[in-house]
Amino acid sequence: MVLADVLQWVSLDRTLIALLTAVMTAFGGPLSELPFVAAGFWHYNVDAADYLPLSQLSPTLDSIASNLLGDQYKELALSSITGPCYFAVTLDAIALARYFKQSDNKT
């Protein structure tokens, strides 16, 4: 999946800012889902939830995560495909924005 993401970046953009934005979103996007998963708004299928991003936190972060997400936060799981999907969608959004801006400039 990462190879497909890199190929998409090379095909659509090739700018450093787009790459950095997509990478930050690939990490931050899935982590931003954890409060919603903890609150029970949704969950991932047990077979797909193969990524436990908070299972190895330091004692300080452990306390913060426990207060924000509940005592069972180490069991919160995401699908490992979530990050690459955020990456791809971010690049799509950047490419579409540039396309529409260019289309507006031509008219």
C-alpha positions in Angstrom: 0.0 0.0 0.0 2.9 2.4 0.7 4.3 1.8 -2.7 0.9 2.7 -4.3 0.9 5.9 -2.2 4.4 6.9 -3.4 3.4 6.1 -7.0 0.4 8.3 -6.6 2.5 11.1 -5.2 5.0 10.8 -8.1 2.2 10.7 -10.6 0.1 13.6 -9.3 2.3 16.0 -7.6 6.0 15.5 -6.8 6.1 18.6 -4.4 7.7 18.3 -1.0 4.8 20.1 0.7 2.2 17.7 -0.6 4.4 14.7 0.5 4.8 16.2 4.0 1.1 17.0 4.3 0.1 13.5 3.2 2.6 11.9 5.6 1.4 14.0 8.6 -2.2 13.2 7.7 -1.4 9.5 7.4 -0.2 9.5 11.0 -2.5 12.0 12.5 -5.7 10.9 10.8 -5.9 7.4 12.3 -4.9 8.8 15.7 -7.7 11.3 15.6 -10.1 8.4 15.2 -9.2 6.9 18.5 -11.5 9.1 20.7 -14.4 8.2 18.5 -13.6 4.5 18.7 -13.2 4.8 22.5 -16.5 6.5 22.8 -18.2 3.7 20.8 -19.2 5.8 17.8 -17.7 3.1 15.6 -15.3 0.2 15.7 -13.2 -1.7 13.2 -14.0 -5.3 12.4 -12.1 -7.6 14.7 -10.2 -9.1 11.8 -9.3 -5.7 10.3 -8.3 -4.1 13.6 -4.6 -5.2 13.5 -2.9 -2.0 14.6 -2.6 -1.0 18.2 -1.0 2.5 18.1 -1.1 3.2 21.8 0.0 -0.1 23.2 3.5 1.0 24.2 3.2 4.5 25.7 5.5 6.0 28.2 4.2 6.5 31.8 3.4 10.2 31.3 1.5 9.6 28.0 -0.1 6.6 29.6 -1.8 8.8 32.2 -2.9 11.3 29.6 -4.3 8.6 27.3 -6.1 6.9 30.1 -7.8 10.2 31.1 -8.8 11.0 27.5 -9.7 7.6 26.2 -10.5 5.5 29.3 -8.6 2.7 31.1 -8.9 0.3 28.2 -7.2 2.5 25.7 -4.4 0.0 25.0 -7.0 -2.3 23.4 -8.2 0.4 20.9 -7.2 -0.9 17.5 -7.3 0.5 14.1 -6.9 -1.1 10.7 -3.3 -0.8 9.4 -4.7 0.3 6.1 -6.2 3.4 7.6 -2.9 5.5 7.5 -2.2 4.8 3.8 -5.8 5.6 2.9 -5.5 9.0 4.6 -2.3 9.6 2.6 -4.0 8.8 -0.7 -7.1 10.9 0.0 -5.0 13.9 1.0 -3.1 13.7 -2.3 -6.4 13.4 -4.1 -7.7 16.5 -2.4 -4.5 18.5 -3.2 -4.6 17.4 -6.9 -8.3 18.2 -7.2 -7.8 21.6 -5.6 -5.0 22.4 -8.1 -7.1 21.1 -11.0 -10.1 23.3 -10.1 -7.9 26.3 -9.4 -6.3 25.9 -12.8 -9.7 25.4 -14.5 -11.0 28.7 -12.9 -7.9 30.5 -14.2 -8.6 29.4 -17.8 -12.1 30.8 -17.9 
